[in-house]
Amino acid sequence: MFFDGAANFKRVEIGAVLILESGQHYPVSAKISFPCTNNMAEYEACILGIRMTVDMNVKELLVIRDSDLLIHQGEWSTKNVKILIFLHYVKKLCKKFTKIEFKHHPDKNYIDPIEVEIRDQHVYYFHIDEEPDGKQWYYDIKKFLATREYPENATNGQNRALRRLANHFFLNGEILYRRTPDIGLLRCVNTAKATRLLEEIHAGTCEPHMNKFTLAKKILIA
């Protein structure tokens, strides 16, 4: 099992990867909402990974990290009360294994590298496909909100699905909006408008007043 944790003034993130002898990889990650030092984050990451292996009923475990502080935790002592809590909990978890070993491997070549292929062109998606029947993707939703009528030849299951789906939309005159829990109403647009918006966004025509994650979420939801 490999693990890592990092803390800065913005956030604390931890993660671990369990690699079985068969070669299967099981990653796990989390964000911590309380203040942490880097050493505390290292322990949180280790505990996260060990608990995952316990849940998977692993009985023999090799724990690998380039952190001297934690890997030699069984040999060293500390007077830091906050660290002692983590140290005791790690030792408690270790009792759940028939064999567990901690190794220090500062050599990064011990881990197989991840190969990243660089393309000559960006993979931005500009084109939006038209619906096979020539109608917009939200046609049935908009019609149901306006008339409460179901599509012709629709099954009872399809009608129920349409009712549930329509609860997430709001019709104002001829304009249809999708409700979202955190960023308000998003206007539904046709394929031509969607294609033009994507081209403008990727070209940087209008600088958005939001972070990139929120912008991507708005595009996907819309």
C-alpha atoms as an extended CHARMM CRD file, in Angstrom:
* protein
*
       222  EXT
         1         1  MET       CA              0.0000000000        0.0000000000        0.0000000000  PROA      1               0.0000000000
         2         2  PHE       CA              1.2580000000        3.4520000000       -0.9690000000  PROA      2               0.0000000000
         3         3  PHE       CA             -0.1060000000        6.5840000000        0.6720000000  PROA      3               0.0000000000
         4         4  ASP       CA              0.4170000000       10.3230000000        0.7470000000  PROA      4               0.0000000000
         5         5  GLY       CA             -1.0200000000       13.4000000000        2.4220000000  PROA      5               0.0000000000
         6         6  ALA       CA             -0.4520000000       17.1130000000        1.9910000000  PROA      6               0.0000000000
         7         7  ALA       CA             -1.6610000000       20.2100000000        3.8110000000  PROA      7               0.0000000000
         8         8  ASN       CA             -1.5420000000       23.9090000000        2.9660000000  PROA      8               0.0000000000
         9         9  PHE       CA             -3.4570000000       27.0270000000        3.9370000000  PROA      9               0.0000000000
        10        10  LYS       CA             -6.2430000000       26.2080000000        1.4540000000  PROA      10              0.0000000000
        11        11  ARG       CA             -6.9840000000       22.5250000000        1.9950000000  PROA      11              0.0000000000
        12        12  VAL       CA             -5.8110000000       19.1260000000        3.1940000000  PROA      12              0.0000000000
        13        13  GLU       CA             -5.9540000000       16.1400000000        0.8430000000  PROA      13              0.0000000000
        14        14  ILE       CA             -4.9910000000       12.5290000000        1.4330000000  PROA      14              0.0000000000
        15        15  GLY       CA             -4.8830000000        9.3910000000       -0.6430000000  PROA      15              0.0000000000
        16        16  ALA       CA             -3.7530000000        5.7850000000       -0.7550000000  PROA      16              0.0000000000
        17        17  VAL       CA             -3.4250000000        2.9890000000       -3.3200000000  PROA      17              0.0000000000
        18        18  LEU       CA             -3.6370000000       -0.7000000000       -2.4900000000  PROA      18              0.0000000000
        19        19  ILE       CA             -1.9230000000       -2.9750000000       -5.0190000000  PROA      19              0.0000000000
        20        20  LEU       CA             -2.7110000000       -6.6770000000       -4.8280000000  PROA      20              0.0000000000
        21        21  GLU       CA             -0.2800000000       -9.3990000000       -5.8820000000  PROA      21              0.0000000000
        22        22  SER       CA             -2.5270000000       -9.9720000000       -8.8950000000  PROA      22              0.0000000000
        23        23  GLY       CA             -1.7670000000       -6.4180000000      -10.0420000000  PROA      23              0.0000000000
        24        24  GLN       CA             -5.1810000000       -4.9070000000       -9.2900000000  PROA      24              0.0000000000
        25        25  HSD       CA             -5.1020000000       -1.3100000000       -8.0390000000  PROA      25              0.0000000000
        26        26  TYR       CA             -7.5790000000        0.0680000000       -5.4920000000  PROA      26              0.0000000000
        27        27  PRO       CA             -7.2240000000        3.8440000000       -5.0070000000  PROA      27              0.0000000000
        28        28  VAL       CA             -8.9500000000        5.9150000000       -2.3190000000  PROA      28              0.0000000000
        29        29  SER       CA             -8.7680000000        9.6470000000       -1.5890000000  PROA      29              0.0000000000
        30        30  ALA       CA            -10.4150000000       12.1970000000        0.6800000000  PROA      30              0.0000000000
        31        31  LYS       CA            -10.4020000000       15.8390000000        1.7320000000  PROA      31              0.0000000000
        32        32  ILE       CA            -10.0550000000       16.7950000000        5.3930000000  PROA      32              0.0000000000
        33        33  SER       CA            -12.1920000000       19.6440000000        6.6940000000  PROA      33              0.0000000000
        34        34  PHE       CA            -10.2260000000       20.3910000000        9.8730000000  PROA      34              0.0000000000
        35        35  PRO       CA             -6.7990000000       22.0870000000       10.1930000000  PROA      35              0.0000000000
        36        36  CYS       CA             -3.8810000000       19.6790000000        9.8130000000  PROA      36              0.0000000000
        37        37  THR       CA             -0.1220000000       19.7820000000        9.7080000000  PROA      37              0.0000000000
        38        38  ASN       CA              1.6860000000       17.8150000000        7.0080000000  PROA      38              0.0000000000
        39        39  ASN       CA              2.6120000000       15.1370000000        9.5460000000  PROA      39              0.0000000000
        40        40  MET       CA             -1.0180000000       14.7910000000       10.6200000000  PROA      40              0.0000000000
        41        41  ALA       CA             -2.0740000000       14.5570000000        6.9740000000  PROA      41              0.0000000000
        42        42  GLU       CA              0.4700000000       11.7450000000        6.4640000000  PROA      42              0.0000000000
        43        43  TYR       CA             -1.0510000000        9.7840000000        9.3310000000  PROA      43              0.0000000000
        44        44  GLU       CA             -4.5840000000       10.4230000000        8.0600000000  PROA      44              0.0000000000
        45        45  ALA       CA             -3.5720000000        9.0850000000        4.6340000000  PROA      45              0.0000000000
        46        46  CYS       CA             -1.9810000000        5.9980000000        6.1650000000  PROA      46              0.0000000000
        47        47  ILE       CA             -5.0360000000        5.3310000000        8.3250000000  PROA      47              0.0000000000
        48        48  LEU       CA             -7.3370000000        5.7980000000        5.3300000000  PROA      48              0.0000000000
        49        49  GLY       CA             -5.4080000000        3.1920000000        3.3560000000  PROA      49              0.0000000000
        50        50  ILE       CA             -5.1120000000        0.7040000000        6.2120000000  PROA      50              0.0000000000
        51        51  ARG       CA             -8.8240000000        0.9250000000        6.9890000000  PROA      51              0.0000000000
        52        52  MET       CA             -9.5630000000        0.2040000000        3.3310000000  PROA      52              0.0000000000
        53        53  THR       CA             -7.3990000000       -2.9270000000        3.4530000000  PROA      53              0.0000000000
        54        54  VAL       CA             -9.1030000000       -4.0340000000        6.6730000000  PROA      54              0.0000000000
        55        55  ASP       CA            -12.4980000000       -3.6550000000        4.9890000000  PROA      55              0.0000000000
        56        56  MET       CA            -11.2020000000       -5.7910000000        2.1190000000  PROA      56              0.0000000000
        57        57  ASN       CA            -10.1690000000       -8.4890000000        4.6080000000  PROA      57              0.0000000000
        58        58  VAL       CA             -6.4720000000       -8.2240000000        3.7410000000  PROA      58              0.0000000000
        59        59  LYS       CA             -4.3530000000      -10.0900000000        6.2940000000  PROA      59              0.0000000000
        60        60  GLU       CA             -0.7920000000       -9.4200000000        5.0830000000  PROA      60              0.0000000000
        61        61  LEU       CA              0.2130000000       -5.8740000000        4.1490000000  PROA      61              0.0000000000
        62        62  LEU       CA              3.3500000000       -4.0360000000        3.0850000000  PROA      62              0.0000000000
        63        63  VAL       CA              3.0860000000       -0.2700000000        3.6800000000  PROA      63              0.0000000000
        64        64  ILE       CA              5.4330000000        1.8850000000        1.6140000000  PROA      64              0.0000000000
        65        65  ARG       CA              6.1320000000        5.6070000000        1.9340000000  PROA      65              0.0000000000
        66        66  ASP       CA              9.0650000000        8.0200000000        1.6560000000  PROA      66              0.0000000000
        67        67  SER       CA              8.1810000000        9.5760000000        5.0420000000  PROA      67              0.0000000000
        68        68  ASP       CA             10.6990000000        8.6860000000        7.7700000000  PROA      68              0.0000000000
        69        69  LEU       CA              8.4220000000       10.0270000000       10.4890000000  PROA      69              0.0000000000
        70        70  LEU       CA              5.5740000000        7.6150000000        9.8650000000  PROA      70              0.0000000000
        71        71  ILE       CA              7.3750000000        4.5950000000        8.4410000000  PROA      71              0.0000000000
        72        72  HSD       CA              9.5460000000        4.4000000000       11.5650000000  PROA      72              0.0000000000
        73        73  GLN       CA              6.6530000000        5.1990000000       13.8490000000  PROA      73              0.0000000000
        74        74  GLY       CA              7.0720000000        1.8690000000       15.6160000000  PROA      74              0.0000000000
        75        75  GLU       CA             10.6720000000        2.6960000000       16.5280000000  PROA      75              0.0000000000
        76        76  TRP       CA             10.3980000000        6.3820000000       17.4070000000  PROA      76              0.0000000000
        77        77  SER       CA              8.5840000000        8.1500000000       20.1930000000  PROA      77              0.0000000000
        78        78  THR       CA              6.9940000000       11.5930000000       20.2240000000  PROA      78              0.0000000000
        79        79  LYS       CA              5.8170000000       14.0520000000       22.8240000000  PROA      79              0.0000000000
        80        80  ASN       CA              3.3720000000       15.7150000000       20.4370000000  PROA      80              0.0000000000
        81        81  VAL       CA             -0.0580000000       14.9430000000       21.8650000000  PROA      81              0.0000000000
        82        82  LYS       CA             -1.7820000000       15.3600000000       18.5060000000  PROA      82              0.0000000000
        83        83  ILE       CA              0.6050000000       12.9500000000       16.7890000000  PROA      83              0.0000000000
        84        84  LEU       CA              0.3490000000       10.4370000000       19.6480000000  PROA      84              0.0000000000
        85        85  ILE       CA             -3.3550000000       10.0180000000       18.9200000000  PROA      85              0.0000000000
        86        86  PHE       CA             -2.6070000000        9.0170000000       15.3270000000  PROA      86              0.0000000000
        87        87  LEU       CA              0.3100000000        6.8090000000       16.3740000000  PROA      87              0.0000000000
        88        88  HSD       CA             -1.8150000000        4.8410000000       18.8220000000  PROA      88              0.0000000000
        89        89  TYR       CA             -4.5960000000        4.3970000000       16.2780000000  PROA      89              0.0000000000
        90        90  VAL       CA             -2.1910000000        3.0980000000       13.6110000000  PROA      90              0.0000000000
        91        91  LYS       CA             -0.8300000000        0.5510000000       16.1180000000  PROA      91              0.0000000000
        92        92  LYS       CA             -4.3910000000       -0.4930000000       16.9610000000  PROA      92              0.0000000000
        93        93  LEU       CA             -5.1730000000       -1.0730000000       13.2780000000  PROA      93              0.0000000000
        94        94  CYS       CA             -1.9790000000       -3.0870000000       12.8510000000  PROA      94              0.0000000000
        95        95  LYS       CA             -3.3580000000       -5.7150000000       15.2540000000  PROA      95              0.0000000000
        96        96  LYS       CA             -5.9890000000       -6.6300000000       12.6530000000  PROA      96              0.0000000000
        97        97  PHE       CA             -3.3120000000       -8.1610000000       10.3780000000  PROA      97              0.0000000000
        98        98  THR       CA             -1.4360000000      -11.4340000000       10.6830000000  PROA      98              0.0000000000
        99        99  LYS       CA              1.5470000000       -9.6380000000        9.1560000000  PROA      99              0.0000000000
       100       100  ILE       CA              2.1420000000       -5.9530000000        8.4440000000  PROA      100             0.0000000000
       101       101  GLU       CA              5.4260000000       -4.2670000000        7.5300000000  PROA      101             0.0000000000
       102       102  PHE       CA              6.3580000000       -0.6190000000        7.0270000000  PROA      102             0.0000000000
       103       103  LYS       CA              9.1170000000        0.1890000000        4.5250000000  PROA      103             0.0000000000
       104       104  HSD       CA             10.8280000000        3.4370000000        3.6310000000  PROA      104             0.0000000000
       105       105  HSD       CA             11.4440000000        3.8150000000       -0.1120000000  PROA      105             0.0000000000
       106       106  PRO       CA             12.7600000000        7.2620000000       -1.0450000000  PROA      106             0.0000000000
       107       107  ASP       CA             13.5790000000        5.9690000000       -4.5200000000  PROA      107             0.0000000000
       108       108  LYS       CA             10.6430000000        7.0260000000       -6.7280000000  PROA      108             0.0000000000
       109       109  ASN       CA             11.6500000000        4.4140000000       -9.3300000000  PROA      109             0.0000000000
       110       110  TYR       CA             10.2640000000        1.7840000000       -6.9870000000  PROA      110             0.0000000000
       111       111  ILE       CA              6.8140000000        2.7710000000       -8.2150000000  PROA      111             0.0000000000
       112       112  ASP       CA              5.9030000000        2.1670000000      -11.8470000000  PROA      112             0.0000000000
       113       113  PRO       CA              5.6320000000        5.5550000000      -13.6000000000  PROA      113             0.0000000000
       114       114  ILE       CA              2.4050000000        6.7770000000      -15.1450000000  PROA      114             0.0000000000
       115       115  GLU       CA              2.7880000000        7.4770000000      -18.8430000000  PROA      115             0.0000000000
       116       116  VAL       CA              0.9900000000       10.5590000000      -20.1800000000  PROA      116             0.0000000000
       117       117  GLU       CA              0.5900000000       10.8870000000      -23.9390000000  PROA      117             0.0000000000
       118       118  ILE       CA              0.6620000000       14.4680000000      -25.2450000000  PROA      118             0.0000000000
       119       119  ARG       CA             -1.5030000000       15.1530000000      -28.2860000000  PROA      119             0.0000000000
       120       120  ASP       CA             -0.6800000000       17.6910000000      -30.9800000000  PROA      120             0.0000000000
       121       121  GLN       CA             -4.1650000000       19.2080000000      -30.7770000000  PROA      121             0.0000000000
       122       122  HSD       CA             -6.5800000000       20.0450000000      -27.9850000000  PROA      122             0.0000000000
       123       123  VAL       CA             -9.4720000000       17.6440000000      -27.4370000000  PROA      123             0.0000000000
       124       124  TYR       CA            -12.0770000000       20.3460000000      -26.9270000000  PROA      124             0.0000000000
       125       125  TYR       CA            -15.4960000000       19.2120000000      -28.0730000000  PROA      125             0.0000000000
       126       126  PHE       CA            -17.0930000000       21.8550000000      -30.2850000000  PROA      126             0.0000000000
       127       127  HSD       CA            -19.8500000000       19.9650000000      -32.0480000000  PROA      127             0.0000000000
       128       128  ILE       CA            -23.2700000000       19.1140000000      -30.5920000000  PROA      128             0.0000000000
       129       129  ASP       CA            -25.1880000000       16.3790000000      -32.4070000000  PROA      129             0.0000000000
       130       130  GLU       CA            -28.7430000000       17.0140000000      -33.5710000000  PROA      130             0.0000000000
       131       131  GLU       CA            -31.4850000000       14.7090000000      -32.3050000000  PROA      131             0.0000000000
       132       132  PRO       CA            -32.4700000000       12.0040000000      -34.8440000000  PROA      132             0.0000000000
       133       133  ASP       CA            -36.0600000000       13.3170000000      -35.0460000000  PROA      133             0.0000000000
       134       134  GLY       CA            -34.9340000000       16.9190000000      -35.5250000000  PROA      134             0.0000000000
       135       135  LYS       CA            -36.3550000000       18.0300000000      -32.1440000000  PROA      135             0.0000000000
       136       136  GLN       CA            -34.2930000000       19.4480000000      -29.2980000000  PROA      136             0.0000000000
       137       137  TRP       CA            -33.2840000000       17.1820000000      -26.4180000000  PROA      137             0.0000000000
       138       138  TYR       CA            -35.6430000000       19.0320000000      -24.0480000000  PROA      138             0.0000000000
       139       139  TYR       CA            -38.6770000000       19.0240000000      -26.4010000000  PROA      139             0.0000000000
       140       140  ASP       CA            -40.7560000000       16.4910000000      -24.4290000000  PROA      140             0.0000000000
       141       141  ILE       CA            -39.9260000000       18.1220000000      -21.0980000000  PROA      141             0.0000000000
       142       142  LYS       CA            -40.9060000000       21.5650000000      -22.3170000000  PROA      142             0.0000000000
       143       143  LYS       CA            -44.1410000000       20.2980000000      -23.8790000000  PROA      143             0.0000000000
       144       144  PHE       CA            -45.1030000000       18.4060000000      -20.7110000000  PROA      144             0.0000000000
       145       145  LEU       CA            -44.5640000000       21.4710000000      -18.5070000000  PROA      145             0.0000000000
       146       146  ALA       CA            -46.6270000000       23.6150000000      -20.8700000000  PROA      146             0.0000000000
       147       147  THR       CA            -49.5270000000       21.2260000000      -21.5730000000  PROA      147             0.0000000000
       148       148  ARG       CA            -49.1480000000       18.3270000000      -19.0830000000  PROA      148             0.0000000000
       149       149  GLU       CA            -49.4440000000       16.0210000000      -22.0880000000  PROA      149             0.0000000000
       150       150  TYR       CA            -47.3250000000       12.9060000000      -22.5560000000  PROA      150             0.0000000000
       151       151  PRO       CA            -45.6050000000       11.9430000000      -25.8310000000  PROA      151             0.0000000000
       152       152  GLU       CA            -47.5840000000        9.7210000000      -28.1690000000  PROA      152             0.0000000000
       153       153  ASN       CA            -47.0410000000        5.9640000000      -27.8250000000  PROA      153             0.0000000000
       154       154  ALA       CA            -45.0690000000        6.4490000000      -24.5900000000  PROA      154             0.0000000000
       155       155  THR       CA            -45.2030000000        3.6180000000      -22.0530000000  PROA      155             0.0000000000
       156       156  ASN       CA            -46.2970000000        4.0890000000      -18.4420000000  PROA      156             0.0000000000
       157       157  GLY       CA            -42.6720000000        3.7670000000      -17.3480000000  PROA      157             0.0000000000
       158       158  GLN       CA            -41.5660000000        6.4570000000      -19.7870000000  PROA      158             0.0000000000
       159       159  ASN       CA            -44.3480000000        8.7410000000      -18.5660000000  PROA      159             0.0000000000
       160       160  ARG       CA            -43.2600000000        8.2920000000      -14.9490000000  PROA      160             0.0000000000
       161       161  ALA       CA            -39.6580000000        9.0330000000      -15.9090000000  PROA      161             0.0000000000
       162       162  LEU       CA            -40.7640000000       12.1860000000      -17.7220000000  PROA      162             0.0000000000
       163       163  ARG       CA            -42.7100000000       13.4000000000      -14.6690000000  PROA      163             0.0000000000
       164       164  ARG       CA            -39.6900000000       12.8870000000      -12.4050000000  PROA      164             0.0000000000
       165       165  LEU       CA            -37.3810000000       14.5800000000      -14.8820000000  PROA      165             0.0000000000
       166       166  ALA       CA            -39.7110000000       17.5530000000      -15.3220000000  PROA      166             0.0000000000
       167       167  ASN       CA            -39.4520000000       18.3120000000      -11.5940000000  PROA      167             0.0000000000
       168       168  HSD       CA            -35.9040000000       19.5000000000      -12.2260000000  PROA      168             0.0000000000
       169       169  PHE       CA            -36.9450000000       22.0520000000      -14.8480000000  PROA      169             0.0000000000
       170       170  PHE       CA            -38.7630000000       25.3960000000      -14.8340000000  PROA      170             0.0000000000
       171       171  LEU       CA            -40.6380000000       26.8800000000      -17.8070000000  PROA      171             0.0000000000
       172       172  ASN       CA            -40.8770000000       30.6640000000      -18.0420000000  PROA      172             0.0000000000
       173       173  GLY       CA            -42.8640000000       31.5410000000      -21.1500000000  PROA      173             0.0000000000
       174       174  GLU       CA            -40.9520000000       29.9540000000      -23.9990000000  PROA      174             0.0000000000
       175       175  ILE       CA            -37.6770000000       29.6450000000      -22.0890000000  PROA      175             0.0000000000
       176       176  LEU       CA            -36.8450000000       26.4140000000      -20.2850000000  PROA      176             0.0000000000
       177       177  TYR       CA            -34.4720000000       26.3740000000      -17.2980000000  PROA      177             0.0000000000
       178       178  ARG       CA            -32.8940000000       23.5330000000      -15.3690000000  PROA      178             0.0000000000
       179       179  ARG       CA            -32.9010000000       23.8480000000      -11.5800000000  PROA      179             0.0000000000
       180       180  THR       CA            -29.6260000000       23.1770000000       -9.7490000000  PROA      180             0.0000000000
       181       181  PRO       CA            -29.0560000000       22.9600000000       -5.9790000000  PROA      181             0.0000000000
       182       182  ASP       CA            -26.0630000000       25.2810000000       -5.8750000000  PROA      182             0.0000000000
       183       183  ILE       CA            -25.8390000000       27.5220000000       -8.9600000000  PROA      183             0.0000000000
       184       184  GLY       CA            -29.4470000000       28.5180000000       -9.5800000000  PROA      184             0.0000000000
       185       185  LEU       CA            -31.2770000000       28.2250000000      -12.9160000000  PROA      185             0.0000000000
       186       186  LEU       CA            -29.4970000000       27.2180000000      -16.1130000000  PROA      186             0.0000000000
       187       187  ARG       CA            -31.0360000000       28.0990000000      -19.4480000000  PROA      187             0.0000000000
       188       188  CYS       CA            -31.5420000000       25.2120000000      -21.8690000000  PROA      188             0.0000000000
       189       189  VAL       CA            -30.3310000000       25.9990000000      -25.3820000000  PROA      189             0.0000000000
       190       190  ASN       CA            -30.6220000000       24.3410000000      -28.7900000000  PROA      190             0.0000000000
       191       191  THR       CA            -27.7640000000       22.5830000000      -30.5530000000  PROA      191             0.0000000000
       192       192  ALA       CA            -26.7140000000       25.5880000000      -32.6360000000  PROA      192             0.0000000000
       193       193  LYS       CA            -26.5510000000       27.8400000000      -29.5880000000  PROA      193             0.0000000000
       194       194  ALA       CA            -24.7290000000       25.1780000000      -27.5500000000  PROA      194             0.0000000000
       195       195  THR       CA            -22.0830000000       24.7460000000      -30.2540000000  PROA      195             0.0000000000
       196       196  ARG       CA            -21.4890000000       28.5050000000      -30.4560000000  PROA      196             0.0000000000
       197       197  LEU       CA            -21.2200000000       28.7890000000      -26.6590000000  PROA      197             0.0000000000
       198       198  LEU       CA            -18.6220000000       26.0160000000      -26.5020000000  PROA      198             0.0000000000
       199       199  GLU       CA            -16.5560000000       27.6600000000      -29.2400000000  PROA      199             0.0000000000
       200       200  GLU       CA            -16.6440000000       31.0180000000      -27.4290000000  PROA      200             0.0000000000
       201       201  ILE       CA            -15.7650000000       29.4720000000      -24.0760000000  PROA      201             0.0000000000
       202       202  HSD       CA            -12.7540000000       27.5640000000      -25.4120000000  PROA      202             0.0000000000
       203       203  ALA       CA            -11.6150000000       30.6090000000      -27.3910000000  PROA      203             0.0000000000
       204       204  GLY       CA            -11.7410000000       32.7440000000      -24.2330000000  PROA      204             0.0000000000
       205       205  THR       CA            -14.0750000000       35.2920000000      -25.8240000000  PROA      205             0.0000000000
       206       206  CYS       CA            -15.7130000000       36.1340000000      -22.5020000000  PROA      206             0.0000000000
       207       207  GLU       CA            -13.6920000000       35.7880000000      -19.3140000000  PROA      207             0.0000000000
       208       208  PRO       CA            -15.9450000000       33.9570000000      -16.7960000000  PROA      208             0.0000000000
       209       209  HSD       CA            -16.3870000000       35.3430000000      -13.2830000000  PROA      209             0.0000000000
       210       210  MET       CA            -16.1380000000       31.8880000000      -11.6920000000  PROA      210             0.0000000000
       211       211  ASN       CA            -13.6110000000       29.1350000000      -11.1610000000  PROA      211             0.0000000000
       212       212  LYS       CA            -12.9810000000       26.5550000000      -13.8710000000  PROA      212             0.0000000000
       213       213  PHE       CA            -14.7330000000       23.7500000000      -11.9890000000  PROA      213             0.0000000000
       214       214  THR       CA            -17.9810000000       25.7250000000      -11.6840000000  PROA      214             0.0000000000
       215       215  LEU       CA            -17.7970000000       26.7480000000      -15.3550000000  PROA      215             0.0000000000
       216       216  ALA       CA            -17.3550000000       23.1420000000      -16.4920000000  PROA      216             0.0000000000
       217       217  LYS       CA            -20.2430000000       22.0780000000      -14.2870000000  PROA      217             0.0000000000
       218       218  LYS       CA            -22.5260000000       24.7460000000      -15.7460000000  PROA      218             0.0000000000
       219       219  ILE       CA            -21.6660000000       23.6400000000      -19.2830000000  PROA      219             0.0000000000
       220       220  LEU       CA            -22.2930000000       19.9580000000      -18.5630000000  PROA      220             0.0000000000
       221       221  ILE       CA            -25.5730000000       20.5810000000      -16.7700000000  PROA      221             0.0000000000
       222       222  ALA       CA            -26.7940000000       22.9790000000      -19.4350000000  PROA      222             0.0000000000
